[in-house]
Amino acid sequence: MVNPLNKASLRVMEKIGMTRLGLQEFRGELDVFFQIDRAKPSDQSLSKPAGSLVL
């Protein structure tokens, strides 16, 4: 979650591929919530040898 006024953090979350879920109240403040989509077991990136770099 990120404070919506923190533009730098919002940009980082989006840049690393997180999915924006929208504004939600948390402890009396509105925050932007994000979600990480984990790789599925059938995803080819999981079959790479340890230490390999995937770009």
The first five atom37 places (N, CA, C, CB, O) and aatype in JSON, in Angstrom:
{
  "aatype": [12, 19, 2, 14, 10, 2, 11, 0, 15, 10, 1, 19, 12, 6, 11, 9, 7, 12, 16, 1, 10, 7, 10, 5, 6, 13, 1, 7, 6, 10, 3, 19, 13, 13, 5, 9, 3, 1, 0, 11, 14, 15, 3, 5, 15, 10, 15, 11, 14, 0, 7, 15, 10, 19, 10],
  "atom_mask": [
    [1, 1, 1, 1, 1],
    [1, 1, 1, 1, 1],
    [1, 1, 1, 1, 1],
    [1, 1, 1, 1, 1],
    [1, 1, 1, 1, 1],
    [1, 1, 1, 1, 1],
    [1, 1, 1, 1, 1],
    [1, 1, 1, 1, 1],
    [1, 1, 1, 1, 1],
    [1, 1, 1, 1, 1],
    [1, 1, 1, 1, 1],
    [1, 1, 1, 1, 1],
    [1, 1, 1, 1, 1],
    [1, 1, 1, 1, 1],
    [1, 1, 1, 1, 1],
    [1, 1, 1, 1, 1],
    [1, 1, 1, 0, 1],
    [1, 1, 1, 1, 1],
    [1, 1, 1, 1, 1],
    [1, 1, 1, 1, 1],
    [1, 1, 1, 1, 1],
    [1, 1, 1, 0, 1],
    [1, 1, 1, 1, 1],
    [1, 1, 1, 1, 1],
    [1, 1, 1, 1, 1],
    [1, 1, 1, 1, 1],
    [1, 1, 1, 1, 1],
    [1, 1, 1, 0, 1],
    [1, 1, 1, 1, 1],
    [1, 1, 1, 1, 1],
    [1, 1, 1, 1, 1],
    [1, 1, 1, 1, 1],
    [1, 1, 1, 1, 1],
    [1, 1, 1, 1, 1],
    [1, 1, 1, 1, 1],
    [1, 1, 1, 1, 1],
    [1, 1, 1, 1, 1],
    [1, 1, 1, 1, 1],
    [1, 1, 1, 1, 1],
    [1, 1, 1, 1, 1],
    [1, 1, 1, 1, 1],
    [1, 1, 1, 1, 1],
    [1, 1, 1, 1, 1],
    [1, 1, 1, 1, 1],
    [1, 1, 1, 1, 1],
    [1, 1, 1, 1, 1],
    [1, 1, 1, 1, 1],
    [1, 1, 1, 1, 1],
    [1, 1, 1, 1, 1],
    [1, 1, 1, 1, 1],
    [1, 1, 1, 0, 1],
    [1, 1, 1, 1, 1],
    [1, 1, 1, 1, 1],
    [1, 1, 1, 1, 1],
    [1, 1, 1, 1, 1]
  ],
  "atom_positions": [
    [[0.84, -1.17, 0.0], [0.0, 0.0, 0.0], [0.88, 1.23, 0.0], [-0.95, 0.0, 1.2], [1.99, 1.21, 0.52]],
    [[0.37, 2.28, -0.58], [1.14, 3.51, -0.75], [0.21, 4.7, -0.52], [1.79, 3.59, -2.16], [-0.95, 4.69, -0.92]],
    [[0.74, 5.71, 0.14], [0.0, 6.96, 0.28], [-0.13, 7.55, -1.12], [0.72, 7.96, 1.26], [0.86, 7.66, -1.83]],
    [[-1.35, 7.94, -1.53], [-1.54, 8.45, -2.89], [-0.77, 9.73, -3.2], [-2.99, 8.68, -3.13], [-0.6, 10.08, -4.37]],
    [[-0.3, 10.43, -2.19], [0.5, 11.64, -2.42], [1.96, 11.32, -2.68], [0.38, 12.57, -1.23], [2.72, 12.19, -3.11]],
    [[2.37, 10.08, -2.43], [3.75, 9.67, -2.62], [3.93, 9.18, -4.07], [4.16, 8.57, -1.6], [3.9, 7.98, -4.34]],
    [[4.11, 10.12, -4.96], [4.17, 9.82, -6.4], [5.34, 8.9, -6.76], [4.28, 11.13, -7.2], [5.2, 8.05, -7.64]],
    [[6.48, 9.07, -6.09], [7.64, 8.24, -6.39], [7.35, 6.77, -6.08], [8.88, 8.72, -5.6], [7.68, 5.89, -6.88]],
    [[6.74, 6.49, -4.94], [6.43, 5.11, -4.57], [5.37, 4.51, -5.49], [5.96, 5.04, -3.11], [5.44, 3.33, -5.83]],
    [[4.4, 5.31, -5.88], [3.38, 4.83, -6.82], [4.04, 4.4, -8.13], [2.31, 5.92, -7.09], [3.71, 3.36, -8.7]],
    [[4.97, 5.21, -8.59], [5.65, 4.91, -9.85], [6.49, 3.63, -9.75], [6.55, 6.09, -10.24], [6.51, 2.82, -10.67]],
    [[7.18, 3.46, -8.62], [7.98, 2.25, -8.42], [7.1, 1.01, -8.44], [8.76, 2.32, -7.1], [7.42, 0.03, -9.11]],
    [[5.98, 1.06, -7.73], [5.08, -0.09, -7.68], [4.61, -0.47, -9.09], [3.86, 0.22, -6.78], [4.58, -1.65, -9.44]],
    [[4.25, 0.52, -9.88], [3.79, 0.25, -11.23], [4.93, -0.22, -12.12], [3.14, 1.49, -11.83], [4.75, -1.1, -12.97]],
    [[6.11, 0.36, -11.93], [7.26, 0.02, -12.76], [7.71, -1.43, -12.55], [8.4, 0.96, -12.46], [8.18, -2.07, -13.49]],
    [[7.58, -1.95, -11.33], [7.98, -3.33, -11.07], [6.88, -4.33, -11.41], [8.38, -3.48, -9.62], [7.03, -5.53, -11.18]],
    [[5.78, -3.82, -11.95], [4.75, -4.72, -12.47], [3.63, -5.06, -11.52], [0.0, 0.0, 0.0], [2.86, -5.99, -11.78]],
    [[3.52, -4.33, -10.43], [2.42, -4.61, -9.5], [1.11, -4.07, -10.08], [2.7, -3.98, -8.11], [1.1, -3.09, -10.83]],
    [[0.02, -4.72, -9.73], [-1.3, -4.33, -10.22], [-1.98, -3.43, -9.2], [-2.16, -5.58, -10.5], [-2.09, -3.78, -8.02]],
    [[-2.43, -2.28, -9.65], [-3.11, -1.33, -8.76], [-4.54, -1.82, -8.51], [-3.13, 0.11, -9.38], [-5.29, -2.09, -9.45]],
    [[-4.89, -1.93, -7.23], [-6.24, -2.38, -6.86], [-7.17, -1.22, -6.56], [-6.17, -3.29, -5.66], [-8.39, -1.39, -6.58]],
    [[-6.62, -0.05, -6.29], [-7.45, 1.12, -6.03], [-7.28, 1.64, -4.62], [0.0, 0.0, 0.0], [-6.48, 1.13, -3.84]],
    [[-8.05, 2.66, -4.31], [-8.01, 3.3, -2.99], [-8.83, 2.5, -1.99], [-8.53, 4.74, -3.07], [-9.94, 2.05, -2.28]],
    [[-8.25, 2.33, -0.8], [-8.96, 1.68, 0.3], [-8.57, 2.38, 1.59], [-8.64, 0.15, 0.37], [-7.45, 2.89, 1.72]],
    [[-9.48, 2.41, 2.53], [-9.18, 3.02, 3.81], [-8.39, 2.04, 4.67], [-10.47, 3.47, 4.53], [-8.73, 0.86, 4.76]],
    [[-7.33, 2.55, 5.3], [-6.53, 1.75, 6.21], [-6.14, 2.63, 7.38], [-5.26, 1.16, 5.49], [-5.44, 3.62, 7.21]],
    [[-6.59, 2.28, 8.56], [-6.31, 3.03, 9.79], [-6.65, 4.51, 9.65], [-4.84, 2.88, 10.16], [-5.88, 5.38, 10.07]],
    [[-7.79, 4.78, 9.06], [-8.28, 6.14, 8.95], [-7.71, 6.95, 7.79], [0.0, 0.0, 0.0], [-8.05, 8.12, 7.64]],
    [[-6.86, 6.35, 6.96], [-6.29, 7.04, 5.8], [-6.64, 6.3, 4.53], [-4.76, 7.17, 5.93], [-6.8, 5.08, 4.53]],
    [[-6.77, 7.04, 3.43], [-6.95, 6.4, 2.13], [-5.57, 6.1, 1.55], [-7.79, 7.3, 1.16], [-4.73, 6.99, 1.44]],
    [[-5.37, 4.86, 1.2], [-4.11, 4.43, 0.59], [-4.4, 3.7, -0.7], [-3.31, 3.53, 1.56], [-5.49, 3.16, -0.89]],
    [[-3.42, 3.69, -1.6], [-3.53, 2.94, -2.85], [-2.96, 1.55, -2.57], [-2.77, 3.66, -4.04], [-1.82, 1.4, -2.12]],
    [[-3.76, 0.53, -2.85], [-3.33, -0.84, -2.63], [-2.9, -1.48, -3.95], [-4.45, -1.67, -1.97], [-3.48, -1.21, -5.01]],
    [[-1.88, -2.32, -3.87], [-1.34, -3.01, -5.02], [-1.31, -4.5, -4.76], [0.06, -2.5, -5.36], [-1.42, -4.95, -3.62]],
    [[-1.17, -5.26, -5.83], [-1.11, -6.72, -5.75], [0.05, -7.22, -6.58], [-2.44, -7.35, -6.23], [0.34, -6.7, -7.66]],
    [[0.73, -8.25, -6.06], [1.79, -8.92, -6.82], [1.17, -10.16, -7.44], [3.03, -9.29, -5.92], [0.52, -10.95, -6.76]],
    [[1.38, -10.33, -8.74], [0.93, -11.55, -9.41], [2.11, -12.5, -9.46], [0.37, -11.25, -10.84], [3.08, -12.25, -10.17]],
    [[2.02, -13.59, -8.72], [3.11, -14.58, -8.67], [3.11, -15.43, -9.92], [2.99, -15.48, -7.41], [2.07, -15.64, -10.54]],
    [[4.29, -15.91, -10.29], [4.43, -16.77, -11.47], [3.71, -18.09, -11.23], [5.92, -17.01, -11.8], [3.74, -18.63, -10.13]],
    [[3.09, -18.58, -12.26], [2.41, -19.87, -12.19], [3.45, -20.98, -12.38], [1.29, -19.97, -13.27], [4.46, -20.76, -13.05]],
    [[3.23, -22.17, -11.8], [4.19, -23.26, -11.95], [4.49, -23.61, -13.41], [3.68, -24.48, -11.24], [5.58, -24.1, -13.71]],
    [[3.55, -23.37, -14.31], [3.77, -23.67, -15.72], [4.57, -22.58, -16.43], [2.44, -23.86, -16.42], [4.92, -22.72, -17.6]],
    [[4.85, -21.48, -15.72], [5.6, -20.36, -16.3], [7.02, -20.8, -16.63], [5.61, -19.15, -15.32], [7.69, -21.41, -15.78]],
    [[7.5, -20.51, -17.83], [8.82, -20.94, -18.28], [9.94, -20.32, -17.47], [9.0, -20.61, -19.73], [11.03, -20.88, -17.4]],
    [[9.71, -19.16, -16.85], [10.78, -18.51, -16.1], [11.19, -19.36, -14.9], [10.34, -17.12, -15.63], [12.29, -19.18, -14.37]],
    [[10.33, -20.26, -14.45], [10.67, -21.12, -13.32], [11.59, -22.25, -13.73], [9.4, -21.68, -12.69], [12.23, -22.86, -12.87]],
    [[11.67, -22.55, -15.02], [12.5, -23.66, -15.48], [13.94, -23.24, -15.77], [11.89, -24.28, -16.71], [14.75, -24.07, -16.18]],
    [[14.27, -21.97, -15.56], [15.63, -21.49, -15.79], [16.54, -22.01, -14.68], [15.66, -19.94, -15.85], [16.11, -22.15, -13.54]],
    [[17.79, -22.3, -15.0], [18.74, -22.75, -13.98], [18.96, -21.67, -12.92], [20.07, -23.14, -14.63], [18.85, -20.48, -13.22]],
    [[19.26, -22.08, -11.71], [19.51, -21.14, -10.63], [20.65, -20.21, -11.02], [19.85, -21.89, -9.31], [21.65, -20.64, -11.59]],
    [[20.5, -18.94, -10.71], [21.53, -17.96, -11.0], [21.42, -17.33, -12.37], [0.0, 0.0, 0.0], [22.16, -16.4, -12.68]],
    [[20.5, -17.82, -13.22], [20.35, -17.21, -14.55], [19.57, -15.92, -14.44], [19.65, -18.18, -15.53], [18.7, -15.79, -13.58]],
    [[19.87, -14.99, -15.29], [19.24, -13.69, -15.28], [18.14, -13.66, -16.32], [20.28, -12.57, -15.54], [18.36, -13.95, -17.5]],
    [[16.94, -13.29, -15.88], [15.79, -13.18, -16.79], [15.46, -11.71, -16.91], [14.55, -14.02, -16.28], [15.15, -11.07, -15.9]],
    [[15.51, -11.17, -18.11], [15.19, -9.74, -18.33], [13.86, -9.59, -19.0], [16.27, -9.05, -19.17], [13.42, -8.47, -19.26]]
  ]
}
